[in-house]
Amino acid sequence: MQTPTLGQLATDTGAQVVGDPDLAVHGLAPLDQAGPGQLSFLSNPLYLAQALASRAGAVIVSAADLERIRAEGQADGRNWLVARNPYVCFARIAQGFERRANTDHRTGIDPRASVAADAVVPPSCFIGPNVVIESGARLGERVRILANGFVGAGAQIGDDTLIYANVSVYHQCVVGMRCILHSGVVLGADGFGFAPDIGPAGVEYVKIPQTGRAVLGNDVEVGANTAIDRGAMADTVVEDGCKLDNQVQIAHNVRVGAHTVIAGCAAIAGSTKVGRFCVIGGSANFAGHLNIADRTTVSGGTSITKSITKPGGHFTSVFPFLPHGDWERNAAIVRGLTKLRERVVQLEKRLRGQAGNPTQHTEEKSS
């Protein structure tokens, strides 16, 4: 693996070198752990002191942060990679290091795999042990499906997609190009659709066949043990560039707009439409049949029960944590709010009655 220079990394990412462009960069490391042959980054001014003390061979910084470092008199004699967005620059450089380090160039079908005779699997693909690919499935170029993966009948997998071990892609589902599905992902299980039938013996839940698909766009990454259900009749869709964390639940007929990110354990109920470029925190949850505007941010643990129509809003419904004793006192107050409200209503009625009866005011004063 050829070691890149700082100048080459700058060319690759559109950044600017301040210092030695011929510095060999052997790897990446955090500011407080990096050594002379490593590259680190500063994306938060709170870590400026760490950047000043770092032993890194070079640090990715913004132009504004480099000016702050110069003001401290510690910029000279060191190497800097100046980028518009240091965090993104770091991510792209890290991708390059990962590509260089990847020595797994396997292709072909493991003899322990089971591939239907009419499935389309190009020679550039790698199909690992115990993988099952059913009839009519179509894989693009350079697809990698690791051990114990399942691709159902008629499913489609786009070019350069990586499917880790123990992933299930159900029948007729679609995965776009350059996607990553981590272990335990289930794409296209039946949505939770049942019609309640109330009879003399109680409620019977009659299953509604889930005949839609689950469809992922290009460049989608899905975390471990996340479930994306198929639609009841129309498709469940996760658009291009979305990133889903571990243990996320996407219910039937949901549509997630392009470049939305969803953190772990979030859940979106059926038929809700989430806009583009949204940010959804961990354990947030959405009721069904909602419309969420583009660029909405939802804090972790928040419950969204109504549609959000104005783009760009930030919504939070989590009560801040408190010392346990304070929380208990506040909980006691909350439990008494109904009685307090009733008292306020009665007082308002009395005040309105007094305001409409001047004689009563006079009598009360004279008494």
Secondary structure, DSSP 8 states (H G I E B T S, - for coil): ----BHHHHHHHHT-EEES-TT-B--EE--TTT--TTEEEE--SGGGHHHHHH---SEEEE-HHHHHHHHHTT--TTS-EEE-SSHHHHHHHHHHHHHHHH------EE-TT-EE-TT-B--TT-EE-TT-EE-TT-EE-TT-EE-TT-EE-TT-EE-TT-EE-TT-EE-TT-EE-TT-EE-TT-EES-----EEEEEETTEEEEEE----S-EEE-TT-EE-TT-EE---SSS-EEE-TT-EE-TT-EE-TT-EE-TT-EE-TT-EE-TT-EE-TT-EE-TT-EE-SS-EE-TT-EE-TT-EE-S-B-STT-EE--------HHHHHHHHHHHHTHHHHHHHHHHHHHHHHHHHT-HHHHHHHHH-
